[in-house]
Amino acid sequence: MAANFLIRQTPQGWELTVESARKGLVHCEDRDVAVNIGKAAAKRRGVGLIMQEDQDGSEPALGFTESLAA
């Protein structure tokens, strides 16, 4: 089974990675750019996209999960 893509907020901006990977694939300063790249990549691979954002400096929370299987 293919791993989902994960977008997470970092101090430097936004990072797109494969859910099980330690290292990011793409780093973006703009959230919308990261989401658009993540959606395209997930749709192409037929996997989900998970968004992880900080909530007012607290622990990161999962924002949404979107299944983009063709």
VEXLUMBA-693451 format. One record per residue: residue number from 1; residue in three letters; x, y, z of N, C-alpha, C, O in turn. Coordinates in steps of 0.1 Angstrom, whole numbers, plus 5000, padded with zeros to 4 digits. Example, Ala and Ser with C-alpha at 12.3 -4.5 7.8 and 13.67 -1.06 7.14 Angstrom:
% residues 2
k: 1 r: ALA n.xx: 5132 n.yy: 4943 n.zz: 5078 ca.xx: 5123 ca.yy: 4955 ca.zz: 5078 c.xx: 5132 c.yy: 4967 c.zz: 5078 o.xx: 5142 o.yy: 4967 o.zz: 5085 $
k: 2 r: SER n.xx: 5128 n.yy: 4978 n.zz: 5071 ca.xx: 5137 ca.yy: 4989 ca.zz: 5071 c.xx: 5129 c.yy: 5000 c.zz: 5079 o.xx: 5134 o.yy: 5011 o.zz: 5080 $
***
This chain:
% residues 70
k: 1 r: MET n.xx: 5008 n.yy: 4988 n.zz: 5000 ca.xx: 5000 ca.yy: 5000 ca.zz: 5000 c.xx: 5009 c.yy: 5012 c.zz: 5000 o.xx: 5018 o.yy: 5013 o.zz: 5008 $
k: 2 r: ALA n.xx: 5006 n.yy: 5022 n.zz: 4992 ca.xx: 5014 ca.yy: 5034 ca.zz: 4991 c.xx: 5011 c.yy: 5043 c.zz: 5003 o.xx: 5000 o.yy: 5044 o.zz: 5008 $
k: 3 r: ALA n.xx: 5021 n.yy: 5051 n.zz: 5006 ca.xx: 5020 ca.yy: 5060 ca.zz: 5018 c.xx: 5014 c.yy: 5073 c.zz: 5013 o.xx: 5016 o.yy: 5077 o.zz: 5002 $
k: 4 r: ASN n.xx: 5006 n.yy: 5079 n.zz: 5023 ca.xx: 5000 ca.yy: 5092 ca.zz: 5020 c.xx: 5011 c.yy: 5103 c.zz: 5020 o.xx: 5021 o.yy: 5101 o.zz: 5025 $
k: 5 r: PHE n.xx: 5007 n.yy: 5114 n.zz: 5014 ca.xx: 5015 ca.yy: 5126 ca.zz: 5015 c.xx: 5011 c.yy: 5134 c.zz: 5027 o.xx: 5000 o.yy: 5134 o.zz: 5031 $
k: 6 r: LEU n.xx: 5021 n.yy: 5141 n.zz: 5033 ca.xx: 5018 ca.yy: 5149 ca.zz: 5045 c.xx: 5024 c.yy: 5163 c.zz: 5043 o.xx: 5035 o.yy: 5165 o.zz: 5039 $
k: 7 r: ILE n.xx: 5016 n.yy: 5173 n.zz: 5046 ca.xx: 5021 ca.yy: 5187 ca.zz: 5046 c.xx: 5021 c.yy: 5191 c.zz: 5060 o.xx: 5011 o.yy: 5191 o.zz: 5067 $
k: 8 r: ARG n.xx: 5032 n.yy: 5196 n.zz: 5065 ca.xx: 5033 ca.yy: 5201 ca.zz: 5079 c.xx: 5040 c.yy: 5214 c.zz: 5080 o.xx: 5048 o.yy: 5218 o.zz: 5072 $
k: 9 r: GLN n.xx: 5035 n.yy: 5222 n.zz: 5090 ca.xx: 5040 ca.yy: 5235 ca.zz: 5092 c.xx: 5054 c.yy: 5234 c.zz: 5100 o.xx: 5055 o.yy: 5227 o.zz: 5109 $
k: 10 r: THR n.xx: 5064 n.yy: 5242 n.zz: 5095 ca.xx: 5077 ca.yy: 5242 ca.zz: 5101 c.xx: 5080 c.yy: 5257 c.zz: 5104 o.xx: 5073 o.yy: 5265 o.zz: 5099 $
k: 11 r: PRO n.xx: 5090 n.yy: 5259 n.zz: 5112 ca.xx: 5094 ca.yy: 5273 ca.zz: 5114 c.xx: 5098 c.yy: 5280 c.zz: 5101 o.xx: 5097 o.yy: 5293 o.zz: 5101 $
k: 12 r: GLN n.xx: 5103 n.yy: 5273 n.zz: 5091 ca.xx: 5107 ca.yy: 5279 ca.zz: 5079 c.xx: 5096 c.yy: 5280 c.zz: 5069 o.xx: 5098 o.yy: 5286 o.zz: 5058 $
k: 13 r: GLY n.xx: 5084 n.yy: 5275 n.zz: 5071 ca.xx: 5073 ca.yy: 5275 ca.zz: 5062 c.xx: 5066 c.yy: 5262 c.zz: 5062 o.xx: 5061 o.yy: 5257 o.zz: 5072 $
k: 14 r: TRP n.xx: 5064 n.yy: 5256 n.zz: 5050 ca.xx: 5056 ca.yy: 5244 ca.zz: 5049 c.xx: 5065 c.yy: 5233 c.zz: 5042 o.xx: 5072 o.yy: 5236 o.zz: 5033 $
k: 15 r: GLU n.xx: 5063 n.yy: 5221 n.zz: 5046 ca.xx: 5071 ca.yy: 5210 ca.zz: 5041 c.xx: 5061 c.yy: 5199 c.zz: 5036 o.xx: 5052 o.yy: 5195 o.zz: 5043 $
k: 16 r: LEU n.xx: 5064 n.yy: 5194 n.zz: 5024 ca.xx: 5056 ca.yy: 5183 ca.zz: 5018 c.xx: 5065 c.yy: 5171 c.zz: 5019 o.xx: 5077 o.yy: 5171 o.zz: 5015 $
k: 17 r: THR n.xx: 5060 n.yy: 5160 n.zz: 5025 ca.xx: 5068 ca.yy: 5148 ca.zz: 5026 c.xx: 5059 c.yy: 5136 c.zz: 5025 o.xx: 5046 o.yy: 5137 o.zz: 5025 $
k: 18 r: VAL n.xx: 5065 n.yy: 5124 n.zz: 5023 ca.xx: 5057 ca.yy: 5112 ca.zz: 5024 c.xx: 5055 c.yy: 5109 c.zz: 5038 o.xx: 5064 o.yy: 5110 o.zz: 5047 $
k: 19 r: GLU n.xx: 5043 n.yy: 5104 n.zz: 5042 ca.xx: 5039 ca.yy: 5102 ca.zz: 5056 c.xx: 5050 c.yy: 5094 c.zz: 5064 o.xx: 5052 o.yy: 5098 o.zz: 5076 $
k: 20 r: SER n.xx: 5056 n.yy: 5084 n.zz: 5059 ca.xx: 5065 ca.yy: 5076 ca.zz: 5067 c.xx: 5080 c.yy: 5081 c.zz: 5066 o.xx: 5089 o.yy: 5075 o.zz: 5072 $
k: 21 r: ALA n.xx: 5082 n.yy: 5091 n.zz: 5058 ca.xx: 5096 ca.yy: 5096 ca.zz: 5056 c.xx: 5100 c.yy: 5106 c.zz: 5067 o.xx: 5092 o.yy: 5113 o.zz: 5073 $
k: 22 r: ARG n.xx: 5113 n.yy: 5107 n.zz: 5069 ca.xx: 5118 ca.yy: 5116 ca.zz: 5079 c.xx: 5122 c.yy: 5130 c.zz: 5072 o.xx: 5122 o.yy: 5140 o.zz: 5079 $
k: 23 r: LYS n.xx: 5125 n.yy: 5129 n.zz: 5060 ca.xx: 5130 ca.yy: 5141 ca.zz: 5053 c.xx: 5120 c.yy: 5146 c.zz: 5043 o.xx: 5113 o.yy: 5138 o.zz: 5036 $
k: 24 r: GLY n.xx: 5118 n.yy: 5159 n.zz: 5042 ca.xx: 5108 ca.yy: 5166 ca.zz: 5034 c.xx: 5112 c.yy: 5165 c.zz: 5019 o.xx: 5124 o.yy: 5165 o.zz: 5015 $
k: 25 r: LEU n.xx: 5102 n.yy: 5165 n.zz: 5010 ca.xx: 5104 ca.yy: 5165 ca.zz: 4996 c.xx: 5105 c.yy: 5179 c.zz: 4990 o.xx: 5114 o.yy: 5182 o.zz: 4982 $
k: 26 r: VAL n.xx: 5096 n.yy: 5187 n.zz: 4995 ca.xx: 5095 ca.yy: 5201 ca.zz: 4990 c.xx: 5093 c.yy: 5210 c.zz: 5002 o.xx: 5086 o.yy: 5207 o.zz: 5012 $
k: 27 r: HIS n.xx: 5100 n.yy: 5222 n.zz: 5002 ca.xx: 5098 ca.yy: 5232 ca.zz: 5012 c.xx: 5092 c.yy: 5245 c.zz: 5005 o.xx: 5097 o.yy: 5249 o.zz: 4995 $
k: 28 r: CYS n.xx: 5081 n.yy: 5250 n.zz: 5011 ca.xx: 5075 ca.yy: 5262 ca.zz: 5005 c.xx: 5072 c.yy: 5272 c.zz: 5017 o.xx: 5070 o.yy: 5268 o.zz: 5028 $
k: 29 r: GLU n.xx: 5073 n.yy: 5285 n.zz: 5013 ca.xx: 5070 ca.yy: 5295 ca.zz: 5023 c.xx: 5055 c.yy: 5298 c.zz: 5023 o.xx: 5049 o.yy: 5301 o.zz: 5033 $
k: 30 r: ASP n.xx: 5048 n.yy: 5295 n.zz: 5012 ca.xx: 5034 ca.yy: 5298 ca.zz: 5010 c.xx: 5026 c.yy: 5285 c.zz: 5012 o.xx: 5028 o.yy: 5275 o.zz: 5006 $
k: 31 r: ARG n.xx: 5016 n.yy: 5286 n.zz: 5021 ca.xx: 5008 ca.yy: 5274 ca.zz: 5024 c.xx: 5000 c.yy: 5269 c.zz: 5012 o.xx: 4999 o.yy: 5257 o.zz: 5009 $
k: 32 r: ASP n.xx: 4994 n.yy: 5279 n.zz: 5004 ca.xx: 4986 ca.yy: 5275 ca.zz: 4993 c.xx: 4994 c.yy: 5268 c.zz: 4982 o.xx: 4990 o.yy: 5258 o.zz: 4975 $
k: 33 r: VAL n.xx: 5007 n.yy: 5272 n.zz: 4980 ca.xx: 5016 ca.yy: 5265 ca.zz: 4970 c.xx: 5018 c.yy: 5251 c.zz: 4975 o.xx: 5018 o.yy: 5242 o.zz: 4967 $
k: 34 r: ALA n.xx: 5021 n.yy: 5249 n.zz: 4988 ca.xx: 5024 ca.yy: 5236 ca.zz: 4993 c.xx: 5012 c.yy: 5227 c.zz: 4992 o.xx: 5013 o.yy: 5215 o.zz: 4988 $
k: 35 r: VAL n.xx: 5000 n.yy: 5232 n.zz: 4994 ca.xx: 4987 ca.yy: 5224 ca.zz: 4993 c.xx: 4985 c.yy: 5221 c.zz: 4978 o.xx: 4981 o.yy: 5209 o.zz: 4976 $
k: 36 r: ASN n.xx: 4987 n.yy: 5230 n.zz: 4969 ca.xx: 4985 ca.yy: 5227 ca.zz: 4955 c.xx: 4995 c.yy: 5216 c.zz: 4950 o.xx: 4991 o.yy: 5207 o.zz: 4943 $
k: 37 r: ILE n.xx: 5007 n.yy: 5217 n.zz: 4954 ca.xx: 5017 ca.yy: 5207 ca.zz: 4950 c.xx: 5014 c.yy: 5193 c.zz: 4957 o.xx: 5014 o.yy: 5183 o.zz: 4950 $
k: 38 r: GLY n.xx: 5010 n.yy: 5194 n.zz: 4969 ca.xx: 5006 ca.yy: 5181 ca.zz: 4976 c.xx: 4994 c.yy: 5175 c.zz: 4970 o.xx: 4993 o.yy: 5163 o.zz: 4968 $
k: 39 r: LYS n.xx: 4984 n.yy: 5183 n.zz: 4966 ca.xx: 4972 ca.yy: 5177 ca.zz: 4960 c.xx: 4975 c.yy: 5171 c.zz: 4946 o.xx: 4970 o.yy: 5160 o.zz: 4943 $
k: 40 r: ALA n.xx: 4983 n.yy: 5177 n.zz: 4939 ca.xx: 4987 ca.yy: 5172 ca.zz: 4926 c.xx: 4995 c.yy: 5159 c.zz: 4927 o.xx: 4993 o.yy: 5149 o.zz: 4920 $
k: 41 r: ALA n.xx: 5004 n.yy: 5159 n.zz: 4937 ca.xx: 5013 ca.yy: 5147 ca.zz: 4939 c.xx: 5004 c.yy: 5135 c.zz: 4944 o.xx: 5005 o.yy: 5124 o.zz: 4940 $
k: 42 r: ALA n.xx: 4995 n.yy: 5138 n.zz: 4954 ca.xx: 4987 ca.yy: 5127 ca.zz: 4959 c.xx: 4977 c.yy: 5122 c.zz: 4949 o.xx: 4975 o.yy: 5110 o.zz: 4948 $
k: 43 r: LYS n.xx: 4971 n.yy: 5131 n.zz: 4941 ca.xx: 4962 ca.yy: 5126 ca.zz: 4930 c.xx: 4969 c.yy: 5117 c.zz: 4920 o.xx: 4964 o.yy: 5107 o.zz: 4916 $
k: 44 r: ARG n.xx: 4981 n.yy: 5121 n.zz: 4916 ca.xx: 4989 ca.yy: 5113 ca.zz: 4907 c.xx: 4992 c.yy: 5100 c.zz: 4912 o.xx: 4992 o.yy: 5090 o.zz: 4904 $
k: 45 r: ARG n.xx: 4995 n.yy: 5098 n.zz: 4925 ca.xx: 4999 ca.yy: 5086 ca.zz: 4931 c.xx: 4986 c.yy: 5078 c.zz: 4936 o.xx: 4987 o.yy: 5066 o.zz: 4940 $
k: 46 r: GLY n.xx: 4975 n.yy: 5085 n.zz: 4937 ca.xx: 4963 ca.yy: 5078 ca.zz: 4941 c.xx: 4963 c.yy: 5076 c.zz: 4956 o.xx: 4958 o.yy: 5065 o.zz: 4961 $
k: 47 r: VAL n.xx: 4968 n.yy: 5085 n.zz: 4964 ca.xx: 4969 ca.yy: 5084 ca.zz: 4978 c.xx: 4962 c.yy: 5096 c.zz: 4985 o.xx: 4958 o.yy: 5105 o.zz: 4978 $
k: 48 r: GLY n.xx: 4962 n.yy: 5096 n.zz: 4998 ca.xx: 4956 ca.yy: 5108 ca.zz: 5005 c.xx: 4966 c.yy: 5119 c.zz: 5008 o.xx: 4978 o.yy: 5117 o.zz: 5007 $
k: 49 r: LEU n.xx: 4961 n.yy: 5130 n.zz: 5012 ca.xx: 4969 ca.yy: 5142 ca.zz: 5016 c.xx: 4965 c.yy: 5146 c.zz: 5030 o.xx: 4953 o.yy: 5148 o.zz: 5032 $
k: 50 r: ILE n.xx: 4974 n.yy: 5146 n.zz: 5039 ca.xx: 4972 ca.yy: 5150 ca.zz: 5053 c.xx: 4978 c.yy: 5163 c.zz: 5056 o.xx: 4990 o.yy: 5166 o.zz: 5052 $
k: 51 r: MET n.xx: 4971 n.yy: 5172 n.zz: 5062 ca.xx: 4976 ca.yy: 5186 ca.zz: 5065 c.xx: 4978 c.yy: 5187 c.zz: 5080 o.xx: 4969 o.yy: 5183 o.zz: 5088 $
k: 52 r: GLN n.xx: 4990 n.yy: 5191 n.zz: 5084 ca.xx: 4993 ca.yy: 5192 ca.zz: 5098 c.xx: 4997 c.yy: 5207 c.zz: 5101 o.xx: 5007 o.yy: 5211 o.zz: 5096 $
k: 53 r: GLU n.xx: 4989 n.yy: 5214 n.zz: 5109 ca.xx: 4992 ca.yy: 5228 ca.zz: 5112 c.xx: 4993 c.yy: 5231 c.zz: 5127 o.xx: 4987 o.yy: 5223 o.zz: 5135 $
k: 54 r: ASP n.xx: 5001 n.yy: 5241 n.zz: 5131 ca.xx: 5001 ca.yy: 5245 ca.zz: 5144 c.xx: 4989 c.yy: 5253 c.zz: 5148 o.xx: 4984 o.yy: 5261 o.zz: 5140 $
k: 55 r: GLN n.xx: 4984 n.yy: 5251 n.zz: 5160 ca.xx: 4972 ca.yy: 5259 ca.zz: 5164 c.xx: 4977 c.yy: 5268 c.zz: 5175 o.xx: 4977 o.yy: 5264 o.zz: 5187 $
k: 56 r: ASP n.xx: 4979 n.yy: 5281 n.zz: 5172 ca.xx: 4984 ca.yy: 5291 ca.zz: 5182 c.xx: 4996 c.yy: 5287 c.zz: 5190 o.xx: 4996 o.yy: 5289 o.zz: 5202 $
k: 57 r: GLY n.xx: 5006 n.yy: 5281 n.zz: 5184 ca.xx: 5018 ca.yy: 5278 ca.zz: 5191 c.xx: 5017 c.yy: 5265 c.zz: 5199 o.xx: 5027 o.yy: 5261 o.zz: 5205 $
k: 58 r: SER n.xx: 5006 n.yy: 5258 n.zz: 5199 ca.xx: 5004 ca.yy: 5246 ca.zz: 5206 c.xx: 5009 c.yy: 5234 c.zz: 5198 o.xx: 5015 o.yy: 5236 o.zz: 5187 $
k: 59 r: GLU n.xx: 5006 n.yy: 5223 n.zz: 5202 ca.xx: 5010 ca.yy: 5211 ca.zz: 5195 c.xx: 5004 c.yy: 5211 c.zz: 5181 o.xx: 4992 o.yy: 5215 o.zz: 5179 $
k: 60 r: PRO n.xx: 5011 n.yy: 5205 n.zz: 5171 ca.xx: 5005 ca.yy: 5205 ca.zz: 5157 c.xx: 4992 c.yy: 5196 c.zz: 5157 o.xx: 4991 o.yy: 5186 o.zz: 5164 $
k: 61 r: ALA n.xx: 4982 n.yy: 5200 n.zz: 5150 ca.xx: 4970 ca.yy: 5193 ca.zz: 5149 c.xx: 4968 c.yy: 5189 c.zz: 5134 o.xx: 4972 o.yy: 5196 o.zz: 5125 $
k: 62 r: LEU n.xx: 4962 n.yy: 5178 n.zz: 5132 ca.xx: 4958 ca.yy: 5174 ca.zz: 5118 c.xx: 4947 c.yy: 5182 c.zz: 5113 o.xx: 4936 o.yy: 5182 o.zz: 5120 $
k: 63 r: GLY n.xx: 4948 n.yy: 5189 n.zz: 5103 ca.xx: 4938 ca.yy: 5198 ca.zz: 5098 c.xx: 4928 c.yy: 5191 c.zz: 5089 o.xx: 4916 o.yy: 5191 o.zz: 5092 $
k: 64 r: PHE n.xx: 4932 n.yy: 5184 n.zz: 5079 ca.xx: 4923 ca.yy: 5177 ca.zz: 5070 c.xx: 4930 c.yy: 5165 c.zz: 5063 o.xx: 4942 o.yy: 5165 o.zz: 5062 $
k: 65 r: THR n.xx: 4923 n.yy: 5155 n.zz: 5060 ca.xx: 4928 ca.yy: 5144 ca.zz: 5052 c.xx: 4919 c.yy: 5143 c.zz: 5040 o.xx: 4907 o.yy: 5143 o.zz: 5041 $
k: 66 r: GLU n.xx: 4925 n.yy: 5143 n.zz: 5028 ca.xx: 4917 ca.yy: 5143 ca.zz: 5016 c.xx: 4922 c.yy: 5131 c.zz: 5008 o.xx: 4934 o.yy: 5130 o.zz: 5005 $
k: 67 r: SER n.xx: 4912 n.yy: 5123 n.zz: 5004 ca.xx: 4916 ca.yy: 5112 ca.zz: 4995 c.xx: 4915 c.yy: 5116 c.zz: 4981 o.xx: 4904 o.yy: 5121 o.zz: 4976 $
k: 68 r: LEU n.xx: 4926 n.yy: 5115 n.zz: 4973 ca.xx: 4926 ca.yy: 5120 ca.zz: 4960 c.xx: 4928 c.yy: 5109 c.zz: 4950 o.xx: 4934 o.yy: 5110 o.zz: 4939 $
k: 69 r: ALA n.xx: 4924 n.yy: 5097 n.zz: 4953 ca.xx: 4925 ca.yy: 5085 ca.zz: 4944 c.xx: 4917 c.yy: 5088 c.zz: 4932 o.xx: 4906 o.yy: 5093 o.zz: 4932 $
k: 70 r: ALA n.xx: 4923 n.yy: 5084 n.zz: 4920 ca.xx: 4916 ca.yy: 5086 ca.zz: 4908 c.xx: 4905 c.yy: 5077 c.zz: 4905 o.xx: 4898 o.yy: 5078 o.zz: 4895 $
***
